[in-house]
């Protein structure tokens, strides 16, 4: 299976003209700083004639594939959490579809720890020109959940109960690769508590999270 995703940026010249003319409406209610953000998004693009649409906007296209989620689930049966994550790492088990959709770059793990990496790209952006908080939340949630999973034997599963986030700094393409570092704070029979933080290559912290997980043991 595959998915084609096309992202279109508005025509910056038309937006600026509408703003100067005082035109109202969704395409004109844009501040000059927002126009600068849009301009920055298009300035670094390596464009060909085929990528410029008739309206003067910029088309971007991304294609990704994913494996059957049912097959991924079946491949994990009878494996411990560490064995499942090792299967993802070694290619024995296809990666979860969400990692393909958001372009995560694999998961490193140890006993009670997990790290997930992401290189920010334009398709991660919100309308304000930064990586959407939901993308960062997914990265943190994955690090927390995988950290818990490393401590679970075969036949025992988990699911997230909650996720509490703090966004400290905006993440952009210029930030470079970021990593969510997760670790288990407490593992009980019924619940687990994990925490994670997102840092860049220099160790600067961009977001933090705590997550409670429900442990699903056989009856």
N, C-alpha and C positions, 0 to 999 in steps of 0.2 A: 504494500500500500504506500501511497505517497500523497503529498499535499503541496500544492502550489500556492504561495502567498505573495501577493503584490501589495506593496506599500506605496502610496502616492503622496508626494509633498506638494503643497499649494504653490502657485506661481507667486514668487516673492515680489516681483515688480507690480503685479496687479494688486496685491495686498497693500503695498506701500502707497500706490496711487489712490486706492479707496480710502485709506487712512487720512491722507492729506486732504482729500475732498470732503471729509467728514461724513462719508457714507455710513449708514447704520446697517446692522445685520451681522450674522455670524461670521462672515468672511472679512468684515471690516473692523470689528471690535477687537483690535489687536494693538498692543503697545509697541513702541519702537524697539524696546528690549526684546520683545517676543519675535519681532521681525529679524533681529540680529541672531536670535537662536536658530530660526529657520534657515537663515543664510549660512550659519555655521554648519548646519546639517548637510547642506548641498555643496558647500565650497570644496570639501575634501573628496567629493565623489568623482570617480573616474568614469565619465559618461561617454556613451557612444550615441550616434544619431538615433538609433533604434530605441534608446532609453528615454528619449524626450517625447512626451505625448503632444498631440496637436494643441492642447490648451497652454502649453509652455511649462507645465509642471514636470517633475522628475519621477520616473517610475523606477522602483527597485523590485527585484524579484528574488525569492528564496525558495528552494525546494528541499524537503527532507523526507526521510522514510522512517518507518517504525515497524516493529514486529508485532505479531498477534499477542495481545495482552493475556489471553487465555493460555497460550503456550508458555509465556514467561512465568505465569503463576504455577502451572503444572511442573515446570522445571525446578521450582523451588521446594516442591513437596519432598519430605524426607531429608532435607538439608538444614543444617544450623544456619543462624544468621550470618556467621562468618563465612560459611561455605557458599551461601547465596551471593554475598558481596564479592567473594573470590571468583565466582562464576561470571559475574558482570565484568570484573577486572580482566579476566583471562579470555573472555569471549565465548565461554561455554554456555552462558545464558545471555540472550539479547538484552540490551539496556532497556529500562522502563521507558515507555513512549514520552513521558513528560521531559526526560533528559534530552531526547531528540528534538522535541518541540522548542525548548528553551536553549538548546545547544550547550548543556553542561559538559564539562570536560573530564568526566570520570570521577570516581570516589576512591580516596585512600583511606585505610582504616587500620585500627589496632584494637586491643581489648578495651571496650568502653569509649572509643574515640572514632571519629570519622571526619574527613575533610572533603568538601565539594568545591570545585573550581569553575569559574565562569569568566569569559572575556567579554566585557560589555560591547554590544553592537547596537546599531540603530534600531533594529526591530525589537529591542528591549525597551525602547523609549516611551515615555508618556508624553502628553501634549506640551509639557513644560521643558522638554529637551534634556531630561535625565532618565536614568533607568527606573522603570516603574517599580513602586514599592512592592507590588505583588510578586515581581520576579525575585527581588531580594528575600521576601518572605518565604518563597518556595525553596530558595537555596538554603536558608536557615532551617526550615522545617525538615529538609532532606538530611542535613548534617545531624540534627538532633535525632531524628528517627533512625538513621543508619547507625549512630552511636549506640542507641538502645538495642538495635537488632544484633549487634556484634556479641551481646551477652546472652542471647536467647538460644536454647538448644533446638534441635529438630522437633517440629510439631508444636512449637510455641510461637505465637505471633503477637503483633502489637498494632495499635492504631492510636493516632493522636487524639487527645482529649481537648487540648487548648494550645495556643501559641501566643505569647506576649512579646511584642516587638518594641524596639527603640531605634528610630532612624536618626543617626548622628550627623551624617554628611551626605550630600548628593553623590551619586556614582554616574560617571559619563564614560564615553569612549576613551577620553583622554586619561581616565583613571588607570587604565590598563587592567590586567587580570586581577580578579579578586577571589579570595578563598574563604569559605565558611568553615570554621573549626568547631566541631561539636564534641561534647564529652558528657558522660553520664554522671550526674551528681548523686543519684540514689536509685537503686533498683530494689523494689519490693516484690511480693508475690502477686499483687494485683495492679500496681501502678509503678511507673518510673518517672524520674525527673531528669531532664537534660537541659543543657545550655549551649549556646553557640554564639560566635561573633564573626563578622565579615571584616577581613583586613586586606590591604593591598600589599604589594611586594615589599614595601618599606615598613610594614607592620602597623600602619595607620588604621584605626578602627572606624568603620562606616555604619555598622548596625549591630545590634545585639538581640538575642532572643532567649526565652526560656520556654520549655514545652513539657507538658505532662502527657504521658502515654498510658493507655490501658493495656495491660498484659493479658493476652488471651491464651489460657492454658487448657489442655484437654480436660474434659469432665472426669 
